[in-house]
Amino acid sequence: MGPKDRDEMSPVVSPAVALERTWSALGGAADALADVDLDDRLDPILPSRYAVGAAAVAATGAAARAAALVHERRGGSPQPIALPTGAAINSFRADRLVRVGGQRPGEVWSPISGFYATGDDRFIQLHTNFPHHLRRTLDVLGAANAREAVAAAIGARGAFELEDALAAAGACATAARTRDEWLAHEQGLALRDLPLLDVIPLGASADASRPTAGDRPLAGVRVVDLTRVIAGPTATRTLAAHGADVLRVSSVRLPEIDALLPDTTLGKRSTFLELDTATGADALRDLVRGADIVVQAYRPDALDALGFGPEAAAELAPGIVYVSLSAYSHAGPWHARRGYDTLVQTASGIALAEGAAARSPTPRHIPASALDFATGYLAAAAAMLALAARYDDGRSRHVRCSLAQTREWLESLGRVDDIEAVPPPDDGAIVPTLPTISGPDGTISYVPPAGALATTPATFGRGPVAPGSDSPRWLPATP
């Protein structure tokens, strides 16, 4: 398995404590959690050394409570929230539970993705799910598009040298590190002083006003969604579930992971714009002018170069809430490096720890996309809290969060000592209990957002749509 993780483990915290800490980190008032009813089941719930159950309750509970708070700020009545741990765990596994016509919607992972042994007795993980990342990886390796050829090429290279070469080529990979090695790494050091996420006031403000409460917390709220894969789409999916008009903006030139779309596009509309053209840029500016929230998951500074960074958005729409999600955060030497949930797990010590706990000869990941889903729900919570604050002061705000900061938060919830007796979830028993909705390719069985609001429950007003199905316009605002 390579180097050992010498970190001492902290005992896991309860879901209630995790929610209290997380809500406080988001700036929420402590007494606001009195209406949240949870069963407080202790980890391990999944076969993982990490407190995935506590994390799921904390992240989904924060999002649900933030939605209720927005409803209250708009004149709605307080409402109880039911938050079973099982429902929260299912929310962290939505990509694994979604079905289209009773079947899995396809394969997420490329045959070349995964762990490989390197020539210096370590492991490296390749993430080649997008065609351009696969092409760049094969070019660096000088290997054919076959797992055996890739393994042979990697077996002749050192883990860290190859990691840097792949990053320089714009590919996605990381060497497997222990927790101690990550904490000593420049990027790990850069993360140590960062909060779970931060909220930065922007210069432009609008007149403070509170729309009338509708039948859903975010009725009449408009969201520009500039995200793909899981974390960002989970944030905007959550906003859609609470009533926002979410318009996903992508490009015909950007590849998609089709197997994720039935779940991540629920409740949204979708349009194509080419932002490097005058027509596309003008159309996005018009959308931003009419928006309340922008959620983007481009690498740090990428949208600034196109004229759509947070300051520019605040000038276009004073009072806007601008949310940025990244892999490794806005700080440190890896701030612009491409990354995904599993790569952050591998870089930061999780994969080696999970492999050791499972007595596996190779690294393993948490049996849920915990960093993706937690970051998505936390980003949605922060966006809604910023929106509620805007109703008081009219200020524009920039929310910054990342998978790597969420990983540090997950560590703070403690670790499980023994997972050998913990069975994996029974998906066959869970899927028949899920709600359904119509989609372009058949009936979708999906996981609803956890945290059932008694008066304004989360629900999707529409099923998933094919990318680019809609015109770049807002729906008429109806509170």
C-alpha beads as a LAMMPS data file, in Angstrom:
LAMMPS data file: protein, C-alpha beads

479 atoms
478 bonds

1 atom types
1 bond types

-500.0 500.0 xlo xhi
-500.0 500.0 ylo yhi
-500.0 500.0 zlo zhi

Masses

1 110.0

Atoms # bond

1 1 1 0.000 0.000 0.000
2 1 1 2.975 2.362 0.117
3 1 1 3.599 4.838 2.957
4 1 1 1.529 4.448 6.090
5 1 1 -0.737 7.102 7.563
6 1 1 0.562 7.906 11.040
7 1 1 -2.238 10.326 11.878
8 1 1 -3.985 9.808 15.183
9 1 1 -7.732 9.384 14.810
10 1 1 -10.308 11.566 16.527
11 1 1 -13.583 9.911 17.572
12 1 1 -16.536 10.641 15.330
13 1 1 -18.982 13.332 16.349
14 1 1 -22.731 12.845 16.326
15 1 1 -24.821 14.199 13.433
16 1 1 -26.352 16.773 15.779
17 1 1 -22.931 18.101 16.764
18 1 1 -21.802 18.050 13.128
19 1 1 -24.831 20.097 12.088
20 1 1 -24.328 22.591 14.915
21 1 1 -20.667 23.100 14.016
22 1 1 -21.385 23.374 10.310
23 1 1 -24.267 25.791 10.715
24 1 1 -22.065 27.955 12.917
25 1 1 -19.246 27.847 10.325
26 1 1 -21.736 29.079 7.730
27 1 1 -22.662 32.008 9.975
28 1 1 -26.050 30.666 11.027
29 1 1 -27.599 31.490 14.392
30 1 1 -27.405 28.612 16.899
31 1 1 -31.061 28.858 17.933
32 1 1 -32.184 28.360 14.316
33 1 1 -31.640 24.590 14.560
34 1 1 -34.370 23.983 17.119
35 1 1 -36.825 23.103 14.331
36 1 1 -34.580 20.374 12.847
37 1 1 -35.560 16.850 13.946
38 1 1 -32.835 14.240 13.350
39 1 1 -32.291 10.707 14.598
40 1 1 -28.606 11.253 15.485
41 1 1 -27.340 7.826 14.345
42 1 1 -23.617 7.483 14.904
43 1 1 -21.149 6.427 12.223
44 1 1 -20.149 4.063 10.767
45 1 1 -23.215 3.846 8.539
46 1 1 -21.279 3.258 5.326
47 1 1 -18.150 1.065 5.271
48 1 1 -15.790 4.038 5.576
49 1 1 -13.328 5.320 8.144
50 1 1 -14.843 8.768 7.745
51 1 1 -17.971 10.177 9.382
52 1 1 -20.017 10.145 6.199
53 1 1 -23.333 9.926 8.062
54 1 1 -22.571 12.953 10.229
55 1 1 -21.314 14.834 7.170
56 1 1 -24.440 14.010 5.160
57 1 1 -26.760 15.155 7.946
58 1 1 -24.752 18.348 8.501
59 1 1 -24.547 19.378 4.835
60 1 1 -28.106 18.517 3.818
61 1 1 -29.487 19.832 7.104
62 1 1 -27.719 23.159 6.635
63 1 1 -29.193 23.489 3.136
64 1 1 -32.698 22.633 4.311
65 1 1 -32.513 25.058 7.233
66 1 1 -31.154 27.811 4.986
67 1 1 -34.102 27.337 2.618
68 1 1 -36.527 27.609 5.519
69 1 1 -34.736 30.752 6.701
70 1 1 -35.146 32.423 3.294
71 1 1 -38.840 31.589 3.430
72 1 1 -39.066 33.194 6.887
73 1 1 -37.217 36.332 5.746
74 1 1 -39.800 36.689 2.980
75 1 1 -42.681 36.556 5.480
76 1 1 -43.267 32.811 5.720
77 1 1 -43.859 31.020 8.993
78 1 1 -41.191 28.898 10.725
79 1 1 -41.550 25.210 9.934
80 1 1 -40.193 21.956 11.334
81 1 1 -37.669 19.965 9.271
82 1 1 -37.411 16.168 9.389
83 1 1 -33.895 14.911 8.666
84 1 1 -33.449 11.112 8.908
85 1 1 -29.836 9.987 8.597
86 1 1 -30.797 7.392 5.988
87 1 1 -32.259 10.065 3.724
88 1 1 -29.131 12.181 4.142
89 1 1 -26.885 9.242 3.233
90 1 1 -29.010 8.579 0.145
91 1 1 -28.464 12.216 -0.887
92 1 1 -24.708 11.575 -0.843
93 1 1 -25.246 8.566 -3.132
94 1 1 -27.719 10.111 -5.576
95 1 1 -25.455 9.393 -8.556
96 1 1 -25.472 5.679 -7.662
97 1 1 -29.188 5.405 -6.998
98 1 1 -30.671 7.264 -9.978
99 1 1 -32.435 5.037 -12.514
100 1 1 -33.859 5.735 -15.977
101 1 1 -36.592 3.318 -16.946
102 1 1 -35.467 1.097 -14.083
103 1 1 -31.865 0.915 -15.329
104 1 1 -28.645 2.674 -14.437
105 1 1 -28.245 5.594 -16.864
106 1 1 -24.791 4.539 -18.082
107 1 1 -21.156 4.385 -17.078
108 1 1 -19.474 7.348 -15.395
109 1 1 -15.926 6.003 -15.403
110 1 1 -13.599 5.630 -18.376
111 1 1 -11.896 2.202 -18.648
112 1 1 -8.536 3.966 -18.215
113 1 1 -9.509 5.807 -15.019
114 1 1 -8.325 4.365 -11.720
115 1 1 -5.250 3.496 -9.672
116 1 1 -1.933 2.340 -11.101
117 1 1 1.298 1.227 -9.433
118 1 1 4.247 3.499 -10.187
119 1 1 7.897 2.652 -10.553
120 1 1 8.728 3.981 -7.081
121 1 1 6.313 1.646 -5.240
122 1 1 3.530 4.165 -4.904
123 1 1 0.163 4.653 -6.596
124 1 1 -1.221 7.287 -8.910
125 1 1 -4.867 7.820 -9.846
126 1 1 -5.888 8.805 -13.363
127 1 1 -9.175 10.591 -14.017
128 1 1 -9.890 10.267 -17.744
129 1 1 -13.687 10.463 -17.880
130 1 1 -13.638 13.359 -20.345
131 1 1 -12.160 12.587 -23.802
132 1 1 -9.740 15.523 -23.773
133 1 1 -8.335 14.450 -20.388
134 1 1 -7.854 10.912 -21.726
135 1 1 -6.098 12.195 -24.843
136 1 1 -3.718 14.381 -22.831
137 1 1 -2.960 11.521 -20.452
138 1 1 -2.106 9.098 -23.253
139 1 1 0.081 11.738 -24.899
140 1 1 2.120 12.250 -21.724
141 1 1 2.479 8.499 -21.228
142 1 1 3.154 7.740 -24.866
143 1 1 0.799 4.803 -24.435
144 1 1 -1.982 3.205 -26.427
145 1 1 -5.594 3.503 -25.253
146 1 1 -5.513 0.205 -23.360
147 1 1 -5.237 -0.347 -19.632
148 1 1 -2.305 -2.754 -19.973
149 1 1 -0.312 -0.254 -22.034
150 1 1 -1.076 2.554 -19.596
151 1 1 -0.064 0.384 -16.628
152 1 1 3.249 -0.466 -18.271
153 1 1 4.014 3.189 -19.007
154 1 1 3.136 4.282 -15.476
155 1 1 5.191 1.448 -13.995
156 1 1 8.301 3.052 -15.463
157 1 1 7.637 6.486 -13.924
158 1 1 7.818 8.008 -10.464
159 1 1 4.502 9.044 -8.879
160 1 1 5.244 12.696 -8.153
161 1 1 7.168 13.339 -11.377
162 1 1 4.293 11.875 -13.388
163 1 1 1.702 13.796 -11.357
164 1 1 3.394 17.080 -12.259
165 1 1 3.850 16.127 -15.920
166 1 1 0.162 15.251 -16.272
167 1 1 -0.916 18.460 -14.530
168 1 1 1.315 20.531 -16.803
169 1 1 -0.360 18.904 -19.823
170 1 1 -3.839 19.751 -18.550
171 1 1 -4.669 16.161 -17.613
172 1 1 -6.230 15.012 -14.331
173 1 1 -4.281 12.775 -11.976
174 1 1 -2.752 12.721 -8.527
175 1 1 -0.354 10.590 -6.553
176 1 1 -1.719 8.797 -3.496
177 1 1 -0.465 10.511 -0.360
178 1 1 -0.905 9.830 3.314
179 1 1 -2.587 12.426 5.474
180 1 1 0.798 13.374 6.949
181 1 1 2.279 13.857 3.501
182 1 1 -0.637 16.051 2.458
183 1 1 -0.328 18.215 5.549
184 1 1 3.365 18.725 4.737
185 1 1 2.676 19.493 1.063
186 1 1 2.520 23.135 -0.047
187 1 1 -1.120 22.796 -1.057
188 1 1 -2.045 21.058 2.184
189 1 1 -0.301 23.828 4.097
190 1 1 -2.220 26.469 2.136
191 1 1 -5.507 24.892 3.200
192 1 1 -4.774 24.748 6.918
193 1 1 -5.798 28.347 7.594
194 1 1 -8.834 28.394 5.313
195 1 1 -12.365 28.167 6.713
196 1 1 -14.960 25.657 5.510
197 1 1 -15.937 28.352 3.021
198 1 1 -15.823 32.111 2.991
199 1 1 -18.247 34.860 2.053
200 1 1 -16.742 38.089 0.745
201 1 1 -18.767 41.305 0.365
202 1 1 -18.538 42.770 -3.129
203 1 1 -18.618 46.444 -3.999
204 1 1 -21.983 46.820 -5.678
205 1 1 -25.192 46.826 -3.648
206 1 1 -28.873 47.041 -4.409
207 1 1 -31.701 48.505 -2.395
208 1 1 -32.601 46.065 0.356
209 1 1 -35.986 44.489 -0.243
210 1 1 -37.831 41.311 0.672
211 1 1 -40.063 39.671 -1.906
212 1 1 -43.342 38.279 -0.671
213 1 1 -43.158 34.654 0.428
214 1 1 -44.415 32.225 -2.181
215 1 1 -45.383 28.602 -1.892
216 1 1 -41.682 27.691 -2.114
217 1 1 -38.709 29.373 -0.407
218 1 1 -36.958 30.423 -3.628
219 1 1 -40.004 31.196 -5.760
220 1 1 -39.041 33.967 -8.181
221 1 1 -35.282 33.561 -7.547
222 1 1 -33.197 33.256 -10.726
223 1 1 -29.976 31.220 -10.832
224 1 1 -27.328 31.090 -13.560
225 1 1 -25.760 27.616 -13.406
226 1 1 -22.256 27.423 -14.908
227 1 1 -21.338 23.993 -13.562
228 1 1 -20.812 20.369 -14.609
229 1 1 -20.306 16.905 -13.059
230 1 1 -21.525 16.690 -9.392
231 1 1 -20.631 19.358 -6.808
232 1 1 -21.830 22.462 -8.658
233 1 1 -24.871 20.744 -10.199
234 1 1 -25.836 19.479 -6.725
235 1 1 -25.822 23.059 -5.430
236 1 1 -28.042 24.306 -8.250
237 1 1 -30.231 21.176 -8.147
238 1 1 -30.882 22.013 -4.491
239 1 1 -31.818 25.595 -5.341
240 1 1 -34.167 24.308 -8.045
241 1 1 -35.779 21.917 -5.565
242 1 1 -36.658 24.907 -3.371
243 1 1 -38.330 26.772 -6.237
244 1 1 -35.618 28.738 -8.060
245 1 1 -35.634 29.173 -11.837
246 1 1 -32.256 27.564 -12.593
247 1 1 -30.877 28.017 -16.103
248 1 1 -27.871 25.836 -16.855
249 1 1 -25.488 27.508 -19.301
250 1 1 -23.069 25.261 -21.173
251 1 1 -21.547 24.999 -24.636
252 1 1 -21.866 22.610 -27.553
253 1 1 -18.080 22.264 -27.312
254 1 1 -18.007 21.139 -23.663
255 1 1 -18.250 17.371 -23.162
256 1 1 -20.703 15.902 -20.689
257 1 1 -20.816 12.759 -18.599
258 1 1 -24.177 11.590 -19.876
259 1 1 -24.765 9.148 -17.017
260 1 1 -24.882 12.044 -14.532
261 1 1 -27.328 14.264 -16.416
262 1 1 -30.629 12.533 -15.484
263 1 1 -29.988 13.363 -11.838
264 1 1 -28.016 16.610 -11.962
265 1 1 -30.328 18.441 -14.390
266 1 1 -33.517 17.781 -12.420
267 1 1 -35.683 20.870 -12.054
268 1 1 -33.521 22.997 -14.356
269 1 1 -33.640 24.482 -17.816
270 1 1 -30.608 24.304 -20.101
271 1 1 -29.140 26.519 -22.796
272 1 1 -25.972 26.707 -24.881
273 1 1 -23.882 29.879 -25.163
274 1 1 -20.406 30.329 -26.605
275 1 1 -18.815 32.785 -24.196
276 1 1 -15.854 33.518 -26.464
277 1 1 -18.198 35.067 -29.028
278 1 1 -19.780 38.514 -28.800
279 1 1 -23.273 37.055 -29.161
280 1 1 -22.776 34.474 -26.429
281 1 1 -21.110 36.930 -24.051
282 1 1 -23.878 39.480 -24.547
283 1 1 -26.521 36.840 -23.878
284 1 1 -24.830 35.782 -20.640
285 1 1 -24.530 39.415 -19.536
286 1 1 -28.268 39.804 -20.045
287 1 1 -28.905 36.679 -17.974
288 1 1 -26.635 37.867 -15.165
289 1 1 -28.393 41.254 -15.090
290 1 1 -31.638 39.462 -14.304
291 1 1 -30.174 36.906 -11.908
292 1 1 -30.128 36.682 -8.129
293 1 1 -27.458 33.956 -7.891
294 1 1 -24.596 32.789 -10.116
295 1 1 -23.014 29.410 -9.379
296 1 1 -19.836 28.597 -11.308
297 1 1 -17.320 25.765 -11.128
298 1 1 -14.738 26.895 -13.656
299 1 1 -11.169 26.833 -12.431
300 1 1 -10.251 29.938 -10.382
301 1 1 -9.841 33.077 -12.520
302 1 1 -11.105 31.407 -15.731
303 1 1 -14.373 33.358 -15.839
304 1 1 -12.616 36.576 -14.825
305 1 1 -10.677 36.372 -18.076
306 1 1 -13.974 36.240 -19.989
307 1 1 -15.435 39.193 -18.100
308 1 1 -17.740 37.196 -15.814
309 1 1 -15.874 37.142 -12.507
310 1 1 -17.570 38.089 -9.234
311 1 1 -16.806 41.808 -9.405
312 1 1 -18.052 42.052 -12.977
313 1 1 -21.220 40.141 -12.061
314 1 1 -21.856 42.497 -9.136
315 1 1 -21.556 45.489 -11.469
316 1 1 -24.072 43.911 -13.836
317 1 1 -26.452 42.902 -11.039
318 1 1 -25.946 44.803 -7.769
319 1 1 -26.933 42.576 -4.867
320 1 1 -26.028 39.351 -6.651
321 1 1 -24.849 36.245 -4.798
322 1 1 -21.884 34.772 -6.685
323 1 1 -20.761 31.247 -5.755
324 1 1 -17.402 29.807 -6.868
325 1 1 -16.585 26.115 -6.472
326 1 1 -13.125 24.697 -7.165
327 1 1 -11.154 21.531 -6.523
328 1 1 -8.184 22.646 -4.448
329 1 1 -9.382 26.125 -3.317
330 1 1 -8.396 29.628 -4.395
331 1 1 -5.129 29.458 -2.416
332 1 1 -1.843 27.600 -2.829
333 1 1 0.196 26.331 -5.790
334 1 1 -2.574 23.958 -6.902
335 1 1 -5.323 26.594 -6.911
336 1 1 -5.756 26.361 -10.695
337 1 1 -5.142 22.608 -10.962
338 1 1 -7.899 20.446 -12.402
339 1 1 -9.440 18.082 -9.888
340 1 1 -12.432 16.015 -8.891
341 1 1 -13.782 14.424 -5.706
342 1 1 -11.793 11.201 -5.986
343 1 1 -8.578 13.001 -6.901
344 1 1 -8.828 15.218 -3.839
345 1 1 -9.451 12.097 -1.756
346 1 1 -6.328 10.504 -3.226
347 1 1 -4.105 13.560 -2.848
348 1 1 -5.115 14.264 0.734
349 1 1 -4.799 10.839 2.364
350 1 1 -8.336 9.480 2.209
351 1 1 -7.720 6.828 -0.454
352 1 1 -4.759 5.266 1.361
353 1 1 -6.641 5.332 4.674
354 1 1 -9.730 3.711 3.123
355 1 1 -7.600 1.064 1.421
356 1 1 -5.856 0.210 4.669
357 1 1 -9.150 0.001 6.565
358 1 1 -10.558 -2.384 3.949
359 1 1 -7.307 -4.402 3.920
360 1 1 -7.042 -3.695 0.212
361 1 1 -3.751 -3.994 -1.686
362 1 1 -4.600 -0.758 -3.514
363 1 1 -6.054 2.580 -2.399
364 1 1 -9.834 2.943 -2.248
365 1 1 -12.288 5.816 -2.086
366 1 1 -15.141 6.569 0.281
367 1 1 -18.178 4.565 -0.957
368 1 1 -19.993 7.804 -1.815
369 1 1 -18.970 10.998 -3.593
370 1 1 -18.904 12.627 -0.188
371 1 1 -16.761 15.653 -1.054
372 1 1 -18.818 16.441 -4.144
373 1 1 -22.204 16.174 -2.478
374 1 1 -21.157 17.863 0.764
375 1 1 -19.637 20.768 -1.160
376 1 1 -22.760 21.070 -3.294
377 1 1 -25.158 21.168 -0.360
378 1 1 -22.897 23.493 1.638
379 1 1 -22.597 25.841 -1.351
380 1 1 -26.381 25.890 -1.702
381 1 1 -26.748 26.622 2.014
382 1 1 -24.225 29.454 1.843
383 1 1 -25.918 30.912 -1.240
384 1 1 -29.305 30.916 0.479
385 1 1 -27.891 32.449 3.651
386 1 1 -26.241 35.157 1.530
387 1 1 -29.565 35.751 -0.221
388 1 1 -31.319 36.081 3.136
389 1 1 -28.676 38.597 4.222
390 1 1 -29.153 40.536 0.987
391 1 1 -32.794 41.015 1.890
392 1 1 -31.504 42.936 4.919
393 1 1 -28.673 45.021 3.457
394 1 1 -28.741 44.760 -0.354
395 1 1 -25.080 43.684 -0.488
396 1 1 -23.526 41.597 -3.249
397 1 1 -21.546 38.647 -1.906
398 1 1 -18.997 36.149 -3.211
399 1 1 -19.110 32.640 -1.701
400 1 1 -15.904 30.609 -2.205
401 1 1 -15.785 26.887 -1.479
402 1 1 -13.797 23.884 -2.666
403 1 1 -13.601 20.126 -2.459
404 1 1 -10.302 20.402 -0.592
405 1 1 -11.760 22.686 2.098
406 1 1 -14.689 20.309 2.467
407 1 1 -12.191 17.487 2.889
408 1 1 -10.648 19.302 5.876
409 1 1 -14.134 19.758 7.351
410 1 1 -14.789 16.032 6.911
411 1 1 -11.611 15.230 8.824
412 1 1 -12.803 17.453 11.681
413 1 1 -15.833 15.175 12.169
414 1 1 -13.581 12.313 13.261
415 1 1 -12.768 8.839 12.016
416 1 1 -14.146 5.363 12.610
417 1 1 -11.790 2.755 13.997
418 1 1 -13.304 -0.492 12.649
419 1 1 -15.458 -0.836 9.528
420 1 1 -15.146 -4.549 8.769
421 1 1 -18.641 -5.396 10.045
422 1 1 -20.379 -2.559 8.186
423 1 1 -22.299 -3.822 5.123
424 1 1 -22.656 -1.740 1.950
425 1 1 -26.072 -0.163 1.317
426 1 1 -28.735 -2.349 -0.276
427 1 1 -29.478 -0.332 -3.404
428 1 1 -32.005 -2.909 -4.552
429 1 1 -34.141 -2.134 -1.515
430 1 1 -33.660 1.641 -1.707
431 1 1 -34.447 2.322 -5.382
432 1 1 -38.113 1.124 -5.269
433 1 1 -38.783 3.644 -2.474
434 1 1 -37.570 6.645 -4.492
435 1 1 -39.899 9.201 -6.119
436 1 1 -40.166 9.308 -9.901
437 1 1 -40.505 11.986 -12.558
438 1 1 -40.737 11.976 -16.348
439 1 1 -37.632 12.647 -18.422
440 1 1 -36.750 12.668 -22.121
441 1 1 -35.544 9.058 -21.976
442 1 1 -38.192 7.599 -19.674
443 1 1 -39.205 7.611 -16.032
444 1 1 -36.496 8.814 -13.630
445 1 1 -36.186 7.392 -10.115
446 1 1 -34.214 9.955 -8.114
447 1 1 -33.103 10.864 -4.600
448 1 1 -34.900 13.967 -3.305
449 1 1 -32.947 16.491 -1.225
450 1 1 -32.793 15.370 2.397
451 1 1 -34.417 17.576 5.001
452 1 1 -38.188 17.561 4.600
453 1 1 -39.631 21.035 5.199
454 1 1 -43.126 20.600 6.644
455 1 1 -44.790 23.548 4.886
456 1 1 -42.682 24.073 1.744
457 1 1 -41.203 20.664 0.895
458 1 1 -38.485 20.457 -1.724
459 1 1 -39.834 19.253 -5.035
460 1 1 -38.872 19.397 -8.697
461 1 1 -41.292 21.168 -10.999
462 1 1 -39.787 19.531 -14.071
463 1 1 -37.766 16.475 -14.987
464 1 1 -34.296 16.531 -16.531
465 1 1 -33.802 18.078 -19.957
466 1 1 -31.278 17.496 -22.700
467 1 1 -28.433 20.051 -22.684
468 1 1 -29.209 23.113 -24.786
469 1 1 -32.972 22.543 -24.879
470 1 1 -33.975 26.073 -23.837
471 1 1 -33.497 29.620 -25.047
472 1 1 -31.268 31.930 -22.939
473 1 1 -34.153 33.775 -21.273
474 1 1 -35.639 33.961 -17.815
475 1 1 -39.125 32.737 -17.099
476 1 1 -41.603 35.407 -15.981
477 1 1 -41.013 36.041 -12.285
478 1 1 -43.872 34.735 -10.168
479 1 1 -43.314 34.899 -6.382

Bonds

1 1 1 2
2 1 2 3
3 1 3 4
4 1 4 5
5 1 5 6
6 1 6 7
7 1 7 8
8 1 8 9
9 1 9 10
10 1 10 11
11 1 11 12
12 1 12 13
13 1 13 14
14 1 14 15
15 1 15 16
16 1 16 17
17 1 17 18
18 1 18 19
19 1 19 20
20 1 20 21
21 1 21 22
22 1 22 23
23 1 23 24
24 1 24 25
25 1 25 26
26 1 26 27
27 1 27 28
28 1 28 29
29 1 29 30
30 1 30 31
31 1 31 32
32 1 32 33
33 1 33 34
34 1 34 35
35 1 35 36
36 1 36 37
37 1 37 38
38 1 38 39
39 1 39 40
40 1 40 41
41 1 41 42
42 1 42 43
43 1 43 44
44 1 44 45
45 1 45 46
46 1 46 47
47 1 47 48
48 1 48 49
49 1 49 50
50 1 50 51
51 1 51 52
52 1 52 53
53 1 53 54
54 1 54 55
55 1 55 56
56 1 56 57
57 1 57 58
58 1 58 59
59 1 59 60
60 1 60 61
61 1 61 62
62 1 62 63
63 1 63 64
64 1 64 65
65 1 65 66
66 1 66 67
67 1 67 68
68 1 68 69
69 1 69 70
70 1 70 71
71 1 71 72
72 1 72 73
73 1 73 74
74 1 74 75
75 1 75 76
76 1 76 77
77 1 77 78
78 1 78 79
79 1 79 80
80 1 80 81
81 1 81 82
82 1 82 83
83 1 83 84
84 1 84 85
85 1 85 86
86 1 86 87
87 1 87 88
88 1 88 89
89 1 89 90
90 1 90 91
91 1 91 92
92 1 92 93
93 1 93 94
94 1 94 95
95 1 95 96
96 1 96 97
97 1 97 98
98 1 98 99
99 1 99 100
100 1 100 101
101 1 101 102
102 1 102 103
103 1 103 104
104 1 104 105
105 1 105 106
106 1 106 107
107 1 107 108
108 1 108 109
109 1 109 110
110 1 110 111
111 1 111 112
112 1 112 113
113 1 113 114
114 1 114 115
115 1 115 116
116 1 116 117
117 1 117 118
118 1 118 119
119 1 119 120
120 1 120 121
121 1 121 122
122 1 122 123
123 1 123 124
124 1 124 125
125 1 125 126
126 1 126 127
127 1 127 128
128 1 128 129
129 1 129 130
130 1 130 131
131 1 131 132
132 1 132 133
133 1 133 134
134 1 134 135
135 1 135 136
136 1 136 137
137 1 137 138
138 1 138 139
139 1 139 140
140 1 140 141
141 1 141 142
142 1 142 143
143 1 143 144
144 1 144 145
145 1 145 146
146 1 146 147
147 1 147 148
148 1 148 149
149 1 149 150
150 1 150 151
151 1 151 152
152 1 152 153
153 1 153 154
154 1 154 155
155 1 155 156
156 1 156 157
157 1 157 158
158 1 158 159
159 1 159 160
160 1 160 161
161 1 161 162
162 1 162 163
163 1 163 164
164 1 164 165
165 1 165 166
166 1 166 167
167 1 167 168
168 1 168 169
169 1 169 170
170 1 170 171
171 1 171 172
172 1 172 173
173 1 173 174
174 1 174 175
175 1 175 176
176 1 176 177
177 1 177 178
178 1 178 179
179 1 179 180
180 1 180 181
181 1 181 182
182 1 182 183
183 1 183 184
184 1 184 185
185 1 185 186
186 1 186 187
187 1 187 188
188 1 188 189
189 1 189 190
190 1 190 191
191 1 191 192
192 1 192 193
193 1 193 194
194 1 194 195
195 1 195 196
196 1 196 197
197 1 197 198
198 1 198 199
199 1 199 200
200 1 200 201
201 1 201 202
202 1 202 203
203 1 203 204
204 1 204 205
205 1 205 206
206 1 206 207
207 1 207 208
208 1 208 209
209 1 209 210
210 1 210 211
211 1 211 212
212 1 212 213
213 1 213 214
214 1 214 215
215 1 215 216
216 1 216 217
217 1 217 218
218 1 218 219
219 1 219 220
220 1 220 221
221 1 221 222
222 1 222 223
223 1 223 224
224 1 224 225
225 1 225 226
226 1 226 227
227 1 227 228
228 1 228 229
229 1 229 230
230 1 230 231
231 1 231 232
232 1 232 233
233 1 233 234
234 1 234 235
235 1 235 236
236 1 236 237
237 1 237 238
238 1 238 239
239 1 239 240
240 1 240 241
241 1 241 242
242 1 242 243
243 1 243 244
244 1 244 245
245 1 245 246
246 1 246 247
247 1 247 248
248 1 248 249
249 1 249 250
250 1 250 251
251 1 251 252
252 1 252 253
253 1 253 254
254 1 254 255
255 1 255 256
256 1 256 257
257 1 257 258
258 1 258 259
259 1 259 260
260 1 260 261
261 1 261 262
262 1 262 263
263 1 263 264
264 1 264 265
265 1 265 266
266 1 266 267
267 1 267 268
268 1 268 269
269 1 269 270
270 1 270 271
271 1 271 272
272 1 272 273
273 1 273 274
274 1 274 275
275 1 275 276
276 1 276 277
277 1 277 278
278 1 278 279
279 1 279 280
280 1 280 281
281 1 281 282
282 1 282 283
283 1 283 284
284 1 284 285
285 1 285 286
286 1 286 287
287 1 287 288
288 1 288 289
289 1 289 290
290 1 290 291
291 1 291 292
292 1 292 293
293 1 293 294
294 1 294 295
295 1 295 296
296 1 296 297
297 1 297 298
298 1 298 299
299 1 299 300
300 1 300 301
301 1 301 302
302 1 302 303
303 1 303 304
304 1 304 305
305 1 305 306
306 1 306 307
307 1 307 308
308 1 308 309
309 1 309 310
310 1 310 311
311 1 311 312
312 1 312 313
313 1 313 314
314 1 314 315
315 1 315 316
316 1 316 317
317 1 317 318
318 1 318 319
319 1 319 320
320 1 320 321
321 1 321 322
322 1 322 323
323 1 323 324
324 1 324 325
325 1 325 326
326 1 326 327
327 1 327 328
328 1 328 329
329 1 329 330
330 1 330 331
331 1 331 332
332 1 332 333
333 1 333 334
334 1 334 335
335 1 335 336
336 1 336 337
337 1 337 338
338 1 338 339
339 1 339 340
340 1 340 341
341 1 341 342
342 1 342 343
343 1 343 344
344 1 344 345
345 1 345 346
346 1 346 347
347 1 347 348
348 1 348 349
349 1 349 350
350 1 350 351
351 1 351 352
352 1 352 353
353 1 353 354
354 1 354 355
355 1 355 356
356 1 356 357
357 1 357 358
358 1 358 359
359 1 359 360
360 1 360 361
361 1 361 362
362 1 362 363
363 1 363 364
364 1 364 365
365 1 365 366
366 1 366 367
367 1 367 368
368 1 368 369
369 1 369 370
370 1 370 371
371 1 371 372
372 1 372 373
373 1 373 374
374 1 374 375
375 1 375 376
376 1 376 377
377 1 377 378
378 1 378 379
379 1 379 380
380 1 380 381
381 1 381 382
382 1 382 383
383 1 383 384
384 1 384 385
385 1 385 386
386 1 386 387
387 1 387 388
388 1 388 389
389 1 389 390
390 1 390 391
391 1 391 392
392 1 392 393
393 1 393 394
394 1 394 395
395 1 395 396
396 1 396 397
397 1 397 398
398 1 398 399
399 1 399 400
400 1 400 401
401 1 401 402
402 1 402 403
403 1 403 404
404 1 404 405
405 1 405 406
406 1 406 407
407 1 407 408
408 1 408 409
409 1 409 410
410 1 410 411
411 1 411 412
412 1 412 413
413 1 413 414
414 1 414 415
415 1 415 416
416 1 416 417
417 1 417 418
418 1 418 419
419 1 419 420
420 1 420 421
421 1 421 422
422 1 422 423
423 1 423 424
424 1 424 425
425 1 425 426
426 1 426 427
427 1 427 428
428 1 428 429
429 1 429 430
430 1 430 431
431 1 431 432
432 1 432 433
433 1 433 434
434 1 434 435
435 1 435 436
436 1 436 437
437 1 437 438
438 1 438 439
439 1 439 440
440 1 440 441
441 1 441 442
442 1 442 443
443 1 443 444
444 1 444 445
445 1 445 446
446 1 446 447
447 1 447 448
448 1 448 449
449 1 449 450
450 1 450 451
451 1 451 452
452 1 452 453
453 1 453 454
454 1 454 455
455 1 455 456
456 1 456 457
457 1 457 458
458 1 458 459
459 1 459 460
460 1 460 461
461 1 461 462
462 1 462 463
463 1 463 464
464 1 464 465
465 1 465 466
466 1 466 467
467 1 467 468
468 1 468 469
469 1 469 470
470 1 470 471
471 1 471 472
472 1 472 473
473 1 473 474
474 1 474 475
475 1 475 476
476 1 476 477
477 1 477 478
478 1 478 479
